């Protein structure tokens, strides 16, 4: 294995010294892009981002890598609603279109990012403290997930010792979970109403009351 690595390194060094750096760089960029594309399909966003950034380190003007990186950042922004990532994705796709202005995939992504930025501005305008509500909802989502796992654990335990007590606990837990999910649904409905209609626009009044506007589970 070591000998193989040494041979590959020697070949690469010889290629670079003989003026073949261009083709090898092109090959490496294509390889990184290919690996980034594969990671994006899975999707494994951190790996895809790493591969596209490595491709751009070799070829900063590579439109494919910039479009790929823009998509990664856009998807991460959608998952986390991170403004900075959405803006960075917009910058990356703009750079990509400079080098490949007619690329259909890049144009479609540019439109998606543009629409997301417009929707973001509408949300911020209607309900500036949406982020505080997102944070307030997070513990309930975690609680629902943990309750679901506890129910599954009881059912699995019954399969091992056939004690119906486990099923009884699972049933009680499922009723509690149903109530918890219902309360969360009501909170989300209220949240959507504030975001879309802008019922609370005053930054001063919203800041003091936003966390208590939604039903507490």
C-alpha positions as a Markdown table, in Angstrom:
| # | Residue | x | y | z |
|---|---|---|---|---|
| 1 | Unk | 0.0 | 0.0 | 0.0 |
| 2 | Unk | 2.8 | 2.4 | 0.9 |
| 3 | Unk | 4.6 | 1.6 | -2.3 |
| 4 | Unk | 1.4 | 2.4 | -4.3 |
| 5 | Unk | 1.1 | 5.8 | -2.6 |
| 6 | Unk | 4.8 | 6.5 | -3.3 |
| 7 | Unk | 4.3 | 5.6 | -6.9 |
| 8 | Unk | 1.2 | 7.7 | -7.3 |
| 9 | Unk | 3.0 | 10.7 | -5.7 |
| 10 | Unk | 5.9 | 10.2 | -8.0 |
| 11 | Unk | 3.7 | 10.1 | -11.0 |
| 12 | Unk | 1.9 | 13.3 | -9.9 |
| 13 | Unk | 5.2 | 15.1 | -9.3 |
| 14 | Unk | 6.5 | 14.1 | -12.6 |
| 15 | Unk | 3.3 | 15.2 | -14.3 |
| 16 | Unk | 3.4 | 18.6 | -12.6 |
| 17 | Unk | 7.1 | 19.1 | -13.5 |
| 18 | Unk | 6.4 | 18.2 | -17.1 |
| 19 | Unk | 3.7 | 20.7 | -17.6 |
| 20 | Unk | 0.7 | 18.4 | -17.0 |
| 21 | Unk | -0.5 | 20.4 | -14.0 |
| 22 | Unk | -3.5 | 21.7 | -15.9 |
| 23 | Unk | -5.1 | 18.4 | -16.8 |
| 24 | Unk | -4.4 | 16.9 | -13.4 |
| 25 | Unk | -6.0 | 19.9 | -11.6 |
| 26 | Unk | -9.0 | 19.5 | -13.9 |
| 27 | Unk | -9.2 | 15.8 | -13.1 |
| 28 | Unk | -9.0 | 16.6 | -9.3 |
| 29 | Unk | -11.7 | 19.3 | -9.6 |
| 30 | Unk | -14.0 | 16.9 | -11.4 |
| 31 | Unk | -13.3 | 14.2 | -8.8 |
| 32 | Unk | -14.2 | 16.6 | -5.9 |
| 33 | Unk | -17.3 | 17.7 | -7.7 |
| 34 | Unk | -18.3 | 14.1 | -8.3 |
| 35 | Unk | -17.8 | 13.3 | -4.7 |
| 36 | Unk | -19.7 | 16.4 | -3.7 |
| 37 | Unk | -22.6 | 15.5 | -6.0 |
| 38 | Unk | -22.7 | 12.0 | -4.5 |
| 39 | Unk | -22.8 | 13.4 | -0.9 |
| 40 | Unk | -25.5 | 15.8 | -1.9 |
| 41 | Unk | -27.7 | 12.9 | -3.1 |
| 42 | Unk | -27.4 | 11.0 | 0.1 |
| 43 | Unk | -27.6 | 13.7 | 1.5 |
| 44 | Unk | -24.6 | 14.3 | 3.7 |
| 45 | Unk | -24.4 | 18.1 | 3.6 |
| 46 | Unk | -21.1 | 18.6 | 5.6 |
| 47 | Unk | -19.3 | 16.2 | 3.3 |
| 48 | Unk | -20.8 | 17.8 | 0.2 |
| 49 | Unk | -19.7 | 21.2 | 1.4 |
| 50 | Unk | -16.2 | 20.0 | 2.1 |
| 51 | Unk | -15.8 | 18.5 | -1.4 |
| 52 | Unk | -17.1 | 21.6 | -3.2 |
| 53 | Unk | -14.9 | 23.9 | -1.2 |
| 54 | Unk | -11.9 | 21.7 | -2.0 |
| 55 | Unk | -12.8 | 21.9 | -5.7 |
| 56 | Unk | -13.1 | 25.7 | -5.5 |
| 57 | Unk | -9.7 | 25.8 | -3.7 |
| 58 | Unk | -8.3 | 24.3 | -6.9 |
| 59 | Unk | -10.4 | 26.2 | -9.4 |
| 60 | Unk | -12.2 | 29.3 | -7.9 |
| 61 | Unk | -14.1 | 29.9 | -11.2 |
| 62 | Unk | -15.6 | 26.4 | -11.4 |
| 63 | Unk | -19.3 | 26.9 | -12.0 |
| 64 | Unk | -20.3 | 23.4 | -11.0 |
| 65 | Unk | -18.6 | 23.6 | -7.6 |
| 66 | Unk | -20.1 | 27.0 | -6.9 |
| 67 | Unk | -23.5 | 25.9 | -7.8 |
| 68 | Unk | -23.1 | 22.8 | -5.7 |
| 69 | Unk | -21.9 | 24.8 | -2.7 |
| 70 | Unk | -24.8 | 27.2 | -3.2 |
| 71 | Unk | -27.2 | 24.3 | -3.0 |
| 72 | Unk | -25.6 | 22.9 | 0.1 |
| 73 | Unk | -25.9 | 26.3 | 1.8 |
| 74 | Unk | -29.4 | 26.7 | 0.6 |
| 75 | Unk | -30.4 | 23.3 | 2.0 |
| 76 | Unk | -28.7 | 24.1 | 5.3 |
| 77 | Unk | -30.5 | 27.4 | 5.5 |
| 78 | Unk | -33.8 | 25.6 | 4.9 |
| 79 | Unk | -33.1 | 23.2 | 7.7 |
| 80 | Unk | -31.9 | 25.8 | 10.2 |
| 81 | Unk | -33.5 | 29.0 | 8.7 |
| 82 | Unk | -30.1 | 30.6 | 8.9 |
| 83 | Unk | -30.0 | 34.0 | 7.3 |
| 84 | Unk | -26.3 | 34.1 | 6.7 |
| 85 | Unk | -26.2 | 30.8 | 4.9 |
| 86 | Unk | -29.1 | 31.9 | 2.6 |
| 87 | Unk | -27.2 | 35.1 | 1.8 |
| 88 | Unk | -24.0 | 33.1 | 1.2 |
| 89 | Unk | -25.9 | 30.7 | -1.1 |
| 90 | Unk | -27.1 | 33.7 | -3.1 |
| 91 | Unk | -23.6 | 35.0 | -3.5 |
| 92 | Unk | -22.3 | 31.6 | -4.6 |
| 93 | Unk | -25.0 | 31.0 | -7.2 |
| 94 | Unk | -24.5 | 34.5 | -8.5 |
| 95 | Unk | -20.8 | 33.7 | -9.0 |
| 96 | Unk | -21.7 | 30.4 | -10.6 |
| 97 | Unk | -24.0 | 32.2 | -13.1 |
| 98 | Unk | -21.1 | 34.6 | -14.0 |
| 99 | Unk | -19.2 | 31.6 | -15.4 |
| 100 | Unk | -22.1 | 29.6 | -16.7 |
| 101 | Unk | -25.0 | 32.1 | -17.3 |
| 102 | Unk | -27.1 | 29.6 | -19.2 |
| 103 | Unk | -26.9 | 26.7 | -16.8 |
| 104 | Unk | -30.5 | 25.5 | -16.2 |
| 105 | Unk | -29.8 | 23.9 | -12.8 |
| 106 | Unk | -28.0 | 27.0 | -11.5 |
| 107 | Unk | -30.8 | 29.3 | -12.9 |
| 108 | Unk | -33.5 | 27.2 | -11.1 |
| 109 | Unk | -31.6 | 27.2 | -7.9 |
| 110 | Unk | -31.1 | 31.0 | -8.2 |
| 111 | Unk | -34.8 | 31.4 | -8.5 |
| 112 | Unk | -35.4 | 29.1 | -5.5 |
| 113 | Unk | -33.0 | 31.2 | -3.4 |
| 114 | Unk | -34.5 | 34.4 | -4.6 |
| 115 | Unk | -38.0 | 33.3 | -3.6 |
| 116 | Unk | -36.7 | 32.1 | -0.2 |
| 117 | Unk | -35.1 | 35.6 | 0.4 |
| 118 | Unk | -38.4 | 37.3 | -0.5 |
| 119 | Unk | -40.3 | 35.0 | 1.9 |
| 120 | Unk | -37.8 | 35.7 | 4.6 |
| 121 | Unk | -38.2 | 39.4 | 4.2 |
| 122 | Unk | -42.0 | 39.0 | 4.5 |
| 123 | Unk | -41.7 | 36.9 | 7.6 |
| 124 | Unk | -39.3 | 39.4 | 9.2 |
| 125 | Unk | -41.5 | 42.3 | 8.3 |
| 126 | Unk | -44.7 | 40.7 | 9.7 |
| 127 | Unk | -43.2 | 39.0 | 12.8 |
| 128 | Unk | -39.6 | 40.2 | 13.5 |
| 129 | Unk | -39.2 | 37.9 | 16.5 |
| 130 | Unk | -40.1 | 34.6 | 14.8 |
| 131 | Unk | -36.7 | 33.3 | 15.9 |
| 132 | Unk | -37.7 | 33.5 | 19.6 |
| 133 | Unk | -40.8 | 31.4 | 18.9 |
| 134 | Unk | -38.7 | 28.8 | 17.0 |
| 135 | Unk | -36.5 | 28.6 | 20.1 |
| 136 | Unk | -39.6 | 28.2 | 22.3 |
| 137 | Unk | -40.9 | 25.3 | 20.2 |
| 138 | Unk | -37.7 | 23.3 | 20.2 |
| 139 | Unk | -38.0 | 21.8 | 23.7 |
| 140 | Unk | -41.5 | 20.6 | 22.9 |
| 141 | Unk | -40.3 | 18.9 | 19.7 |
| 142 | Unk | -37.6 | 17.2 | 21.8 |
| 143 | Unk | -40.2 | 16.1 | 24.4 |
| 144 | Unk | -42.4 | 14.6 | 21.7 |
| 145 | Unk | -39.5 | 12.7 | 20.2 |
| 146 | Unk | -38.5 | 11.3 | 23.7 |
| 147 | Unk | -42.1 | 10.3 | 24.5 |
| 148 | Unk | -42.3 | 8.4 | 21.2 |
| 149 | Unk | -39.1 | 6.6 | 21.9 |
| 150 | Unk | -40.3 | 5.7 | 25.4 |
| 151 | Unk | -43.5 | 4.1 | 23.9 |
| 152 | Unk | -41.4 | 2.1 | 21.4 |
| 153 | Unk | -39.2 | 1.0 | 24.2 |
| 154 | Unk | -42.2 | -0.4 | 26.2 |
| 155 | Unk | -43.5 | -2.3 | 23.2 |
| 156 | Unk | -40.1 | -3.7 | 22.5 |
| 157 | Unk | -39.8 | -4.8 | 26.2 |
| 158 | Unk | -43.1 | -6.7 | 25.9 |
| 159 | Unk | -41.6 | -8.7 | 23.0 |
| 160 | Unk | -38.8 | -9.8 | 25.3 |
| 161 | Unk | -40.7 | -10.8 | 28.5 |
| 162 | Unk | -44.4 | -10.7 | 27.4 |
| 163 | Unk | -45.4 | -8.7 | 30.4 |
| 164 | Unk | -48.6 | -6.8 | 29.4 |
| 165 | Unk | -47.6 | -4.1 | 31.9 |
| 166 | Unk | -45.3 | -2.8 | 29.2 |
| 167 | Unk | -48.3 | -2.5 | 26.8 |
| 168 | Unk | -50.3 | -0.7 | 29.5 |
| 169 | Unk | -47.5 | 1.9 | 29.9 |
| 170 | Unk | -47.3 | 2.2 | 26.1 |
| 171 | Unk | -51.0 | 2.9 | 25.9 |
| 172 | Unk | -50.9 | 5.5 | 28.7 |
| 173 | Unk | -47.8 | 7.1 | 27.1 |
| 174 | Unk | -49.6 | 7.2 | 23.7 |
| 175 | Unk | -52.5 | 9.1 | 25.2 |
| 176 | Unk | -50.2 | 11.6 | 26.7 |
| 177 | Unk | -48.3 | 11.9 | 23.5 |
| 178 | Unk | -51.5 | 12.5 | 21.6 |
| 179 | Unk | -52.4 | 15.4 | 23.9 |
| 180 | Unk | -48.8 | 16.8 | 23.5 |
| 181 | Unk | -49.0 | 16.6 | 19.8 |
| 182 | Unk | -52.4 | 18.3 | 19.8 |
| 183 | Unk | -51.1 | 21.2 | 21.9 |
| 184 | Unk | -48.1 | 21.5 | 19.6 |
| 185 | Unk | -50.5 | 21.6 | 16.6 |
| 186 | Unk | -52.4 | 24.5 | 18.2 |
| 187 | Unk | -49.1 | 26.4 | 18.9 |
| 188 | Unk | -48.0 | 25.9 | 15.3 |
| 189 | Unk | -51.4 | 27.2 | 14.0 |
| 190 | Unk | -51.0 | 30.3 | 16.1 |
| 191 | Unk | -47.4 | 30.7 | 15.0 |
| 192 | Unk | -48.4 | 30.5 | 11.4 |
| 193 | Unk | -51.1 | 33.1 | 11.9 |
| 194 | Unk | -48.7 | 35.6 | 13.4 |
| 195 | Unk | -46.1 | 35.0 | 10.7 |
| 196 | Unk | -48.5 | 35.4 | 7.8 |
| 197 | Unk | -50.8 | 38.2 | 9.1 |
| 198 | Unk | -48.3 | 40.2 | 11.1 |
| 199 | Unk | -50.6 | 40.5 | 14.1 |
| 200 | Unk | -47.7 | 41.6 | 16.3 |
| 201 | Unk | -45.5 | 44.1 | 14.6 |
| 202 | Unk | -44.3 | 46.2 | 17.5 |
| 203 | Unk | -40.8 | 45.2 | 18.4 |
| 204 | Unk | -41.2 | 46.5 | 21.9 |
| 205 | Unk | -44.5 | 44.8 | 22.7 |
| 206 | Unk | -43.5 | 41.6 | 20.9 |
| 207 | Unk | -40.2 | 41.2 | 22.7 |
| 208 | Unk | -41.9 | 41.1 | 26.1 |
| 209 | Unk | -44.9 | 38.9 | 25.1 |
| 210 | Unk | -43.7 | 36.7 | 22.2 |
| 211 | Unk | -42.9 | 33.6 | 24.2 |
| 212 | Unk | -46.3 | 33.6 | 25.9 |
| 213 | Unk | -48.3 | 34.2 | 22.8 |
| 214 | Unk | -48.5 | 30.4 | 22.1 |
| 215 | Unk | -50.2 | 27.9 | 24.3 |
| 216 | Unk | -47.8 | 26.3 | 26.7 |
| 217 | Unk | -47.7 | 22.5 | 26.5 |
